[in-house]
Each structure stands twice: as structure tokens, then as C-alpha cells.
Amino acid sequence: MAASSRRGSSQPEPPPTPDTRTSSTAASPERKDAPSAASPPKWPTIWAFIFYTPKRCRYDPANPPPFTIWLNLLFAFAGAFTVANLYYNHPILHILAQEFGVSNERASLIPTLAQAGYASGLLFLCPLGDVFPRRLFVLSLVLFTSTVWLGLCLTKSFAVFCSLTLITSVTTVTPQLMLPLVGDLAPPHRRAGALSITSSGFLLGLLFARLLSGVVTEYTSWRNIYWLSLGLQYLIFLLLWLFMPDYPSTNPDGINYFRILYSIGQIFVTHPLLVQACLVGFCTSSTFTSFWTTLTFLLSAPPYEYSTLIIGLFALIGIASMFLGPLWSRLVTDRMIPLFSVIIGLVICLLGTCIGTYTGTFTVAGPVLQTAFLDFGIQTAMIANRSAIYGILPRARNRVNTAYMITAFCGQLTGTAVGNHVFARSGWIGSGSTSVGFLAAALVLCVARGPRETRWVGWGGGWRIRKEGDVAKKPVADGDGDEEKGKVVGGGGGSSTRHVDEKRELETRTTGGDEEVGGTKRDKDRDTAMGG
């Protein structure tokens, strides 16, 4: 009997001795208040089931799961239709204004709150990716967002709709947890390509959000696009539950939360390259959201009076840039200094914005060209900026990414608010001229500091645009420019990176001349203080 009982037990811990089990059984009638071991509380059982890790996803330090193209595509898909939550409302703002009985300017509060919530999530949630295991953290955020999203499908109150938009936007930050994870897991020779695939997935989600929203709202109720999003989010949760490996925390000993937040500001003020990239990202993001939110009002009013379907189809124009972006990165960004691609991207954006702004009131060709130029130019600049800043502190990529994305989405918040405010008072030309000013400021920031300059302003180091002139004389073990401080080991499966050689001469610079690195005690102490 004892052997039969032990065989039927499903508990992972060793079975109790016969004496212990007998005494426990004898004492059980006297403990009627205690819950029965055979009938545990339902909530912990459900919680354990949701966050159970299938065997194929469990992390084995001796044999970490490989980063395959299929996993890369899964991250791109999950990021695409998660970030899409922020943009479903853009083509249907005038429909939402009619539904809730508010003005167009009042309805523009919805995308403003979405961007504000996303920026808050970037600041307060994304840094926790350096503390928690990524699988559990990502699944928790996706499940919470999906559940709260149900309220957006049902509410008839504008105030409630705005509140839930803010809440769900705070937790819609899983794409920004996946980018640093891809940077950690992808082999050095595939890292740029892997980041391009994931970033292109985000762009695809952004574009399809506008397309699907316009098409669905044209033929059915606007609420159906929110129901569709609800189903997609639960599908993402299921796919990640089935296939996302349980990568360990990069800091298993833990880091104080407030120290993490402090280190973000510390990183920001000590790296001129990061500050330059962040300010450029702020300006381009402001231009991007200002254009897309005001475009809806331009195309839905005279002389065009387009339906939501036609407005949504404008998203198809940007799909070409999604495919051209990785190609440009491979042929140009990987061979030239990142700043060169950033400047090229800004010039393309500026050209498209000028054409669309000053011709858009009398010909639709202007907004069409602006859409194509703006999407390609911003993607080019964004990928180049990321390739530069990910070489600053490889052991703190989540926090570097957080600093960059907070600035970028503060720019989106500014662009949405300022663009709609100016449009309400000065029309399409007024809001477009504001975007021209943002892009001009971004170009000034680019030319203020050269790619090889180690100080905050200047062009020290020359004007060469090819990377070969910056390759360090000493060979790098893994051939990856952003690891010039030494070979990175222990990075498989998301574990913390460790620098073997931290005594490189001060003159050594990263491949591409993005940031000065050296084995100085100051750099080592700063990296340690930031929890890297």
C-alpha cells in the first residue's frame, strides 16, 4: 500500500516517511480549518498552469536553446501586433469623435494618452527586464493587457475609453523587452540582421494597425477592430507560452529598482553618442506621429473627403520601406558609419515633408510621397541609431534601450499634441511646417558632433564615412564592433555578459567610430555602478 501511494503521488518533492504521513493523517481531523492538500485553492492552480514552462522551453545552462530564425520571426510577430495597440485609433479618430460626441481636437487626446502611457511603461517597466526572467515578465504583461483590453471593446464612455487606453499602453511594452533580448541572443555575425527583422516586424504592426482599422471600420463597426486586437493578443500569449524559452534573469542576484532607474539617467548624461541619438529620435518621432494623426483630418475633410478605408490604405505605401530597411542596413549601414545613414534618412524625411506639406492641400500626390519618404527615412535613421547605441554598454542594453525609447516616445507624445494643436489653428500647412522645424533641428544635432568625436560637440577624428578606418588594430575575438572592450562570454540564453579583457588602450574605439571605449578604471567603475 505504501508503495502504491508513493507511485500515485505527483508532488516533485521527496515523499514523506510513513511515520510522518501517519501522524499527519491522524492529526487531520483536528485541523478542519486547514485547506485540504487534495483540494488546493483554485487561483494558485490557475496561476501555476498559465505560467507553467513546457519542457522544450526550459533553460539548460549546459545546452541553452538556440536563437533560430523561427524564434526571431515569433518575436517580430509578437512585437508587431502588440505595438499595433497604440495605432488602431489613428485612422478612425473622426469616427471615435462622432461615437463619443466630442470634437476632433478632443478625440486626439486618445493617441496622446496612448503615447504617454507607452512612455511611462518604457521608464518604469522596461528596466525590469534586467531583473526578472524575460518569459515570465513578458507573459504577465501580455495577459494583463489582453484582459484589460476587453473594456475598450465594451465601454460607451469617452472618459473610461481614455483611461483604459492609458492603462493598456503602459503595459504594451513587450516589443521593447524583445529588442535587447535579440541583441543578447543573436550571434555577433547575425545581430544586425536579427534586429532588422524584429524592427521590421514592429513597423509592419504599425502599418497594418492603420490599414486594418480603416478597412474594418469602413464595412463594420469600429469596435470590431478592437475585438480583433483582443483575439490577436491572446494568440500572441499562446504562441509565446508554447515556444518562448525561459531565459534566466541577466541579474539573478537582483538589482535595487531605484538604482536601476538612477542608472538610466547616469548612462544618459555620461555618453554623448546616446544623447545625440536620443535627441534625433525625439525629433523624428515628433514628425512621424504629427503627420499620421493630422493626415486623418486632412483626408477626411474637403477637398478629399475620403472614407476610413481609403485613409487606412495609406498604410500600404509604407510597406515598401519595411522591406527596403533591412536591405539598406546590410548594404549601407553595416559598411558605413551609422551617422551617415542617420543623415541620409533625415534628408529623405525632410524632402518628403516639404513636398507633402506645401502641396497636400490641393493634390493627394503630396501626402502619398510624404508617406513613402517619411516611413523609409525614419526607419533608416532608427536602425542606424540602434546599431550605434547598442555598442555603448552591452551589459546594460535594456537600460540603454529604455533611455533611447523614452526619448523617442516623448517625441511621439509631443508630435501628437503639438501637431493636433497647430492643425486646429493653422491647418495642414501649419502642422507640416512644424515638422519641417523638427527635422531641421535633428540635422543640426547630427552635424554638431562627428561620428568619431569623443566630446559632446566637434568633429575630431576625421570625416571618413566607411567603417574600415575605425577598426581597432587588435583583433576582436567575436568580430562584433560593439564588443570592443573584450570578448563577451556567457551570453547564450540571456545570461549576463562578462567582459574578459577590460584593459584596452584608451585610443581604441568601437567599429564604426560610434563611441570611445577603453579599459580605464573610470569606465570599469561606471559599468559596475550601473549594475551591468
Buried (B, 14 or more C-beta within 10 A) or exposed (E): EEEEEEEEEEEEEEEBEEEEBEEEEEEEEEEEEEEEEEEEEEEEEEEEEEBEBEEEBEBEEEEBBEBEEEBBEBBBBBBBBBBBBBBBBBBBBBBBBEBBEBEBBBBBBBBBBBBBBBBBBBBBBBBBBBBBBBBEBBBBBBBBBBEBBEBBBEBEEBEEBBBBBBBBBBBBBBBBBBBBBBBBBBBBEBBBBBBBBBBBBBBBBBBBBBBBBBBBBBEEEBBBBBBBBBEBBBBBBEBBBEBBBBBBBBBEEEBEEEEBBBBBEBBBEBBBBBBBBBBBBBBBBBBBBBBBBBBBBBBBBEEBEBBBBBBBBBBEBBBEBBEBBBEBBEEBBBBBBBBBBBBBBBBBBBBBBBBBBBBBBEEBEBBBBBBBBBBBBBBBBBBBBBBBBBBBBBBBBBBBBBBBBBBBBBBBBBBBBBBBBBBBEEBBBBBBBBBBEBBBBBBEBBEBBBBBBBEEEEEEBEEBBEBEEBBBEEEBBBEBBBBBBBBBEEBBBBBBBEBEEBEBEEEBBBBBBBBBBBBBEEBBEBBEEBBB
